[in-house]
């Protein structure tokens, strides 16, 4: 009595109340979901605007787009080539069934992709877009030497405390300066602004990539040094924490012995005991705020440490992706194909773009 009737086992479960976009576009559904769509669109546009408002953000977005398109183009080329191979084999098989070849004769089927096919047009346009993006990115780095000077000035005014890290940073600054100078001059010569021969341009491009490879190698060394120093700091903090716990334990033991001694002495008057109790409560009340502040500082320190660790890993991932690329462009014959260039470049760009997207929220 008084209990609700049980739900029959055959009755369907109650659907969840979570909102989801309508399966069919109806006026009422569109009217209900339009504010959500507009809000998401506004958020996306606002984040893109913040990213594109800085030179580094623009370069990261263009880098990710460029290498992603290169990966797509390589996949399309592979697909087109395999499709042509299958078509050529099919034509050769049909022709060999009709045409009787004499001993020693070979039937060759030459098949080419039509210049008016949709795949060819799409590939041609995407390749033109990647070339344009690459040119724009190099153009935006024409004043990269100003950023190198700014970094050198900041390092001079606030040098790293660790001597090894300091030397690595200064070596990186020199490598960046050489890289920017050679790339800028090669780019200007490529566009006819400087009167350089083609061989001299190729040499400048090659050596700019080599100095970039040196920078990446130095940055890997810097990250290793930072990790090494952090591990030493953590070990030192653990030792200090153990010593502090031992001192607290000794102090608590001495306080316990003092309390036993006081219990054997004559009791204080009741009024004095009440007064001491009131003072103790007031002291505890006053000590609440410093403890809260201390806990807040501790939480801030943990958040800052977590962000530093995440930043360290992001830099490691980017350098790990750039290292093969810099070695590839440092060699005259290269070492990897366009597919790996696109994959590694996209990986490096996505790591930076993900962080920029989060910061632009």
Secondary structure, DSSP 8 states (H G I E B T S, - for coil): --------TTS-----------SS--HHHHHHHHHHHHHHHHHHHHHHHHHHTSHHHHHHHHHHHHHHHHHHHHHHHHHHHHHHHHHHHHHHHHHHHHS---TT----------TTSHHHHHHHHHHHHHHHHHHHHHHHTTTHHHHHHHHHHHHHHS--SSHHHHHHHHHHHHHHHHHHHHHHHHHHHHTTSS---HHHHHHHHHHHHHHHHHHHHHHHHHHHHHHHHHHHHHHHHHHHHHHHHHHHHHHHHHHHHHHHHHHHS----HHHHHHHHHHHHHHHHHHHHHHHHHHHHHHHHHHHHHHHHHHHHHHHHHHHHHHHHHHHHHSSS-SS-HHHHHHHHHHHHHHHHHHHHHHT-
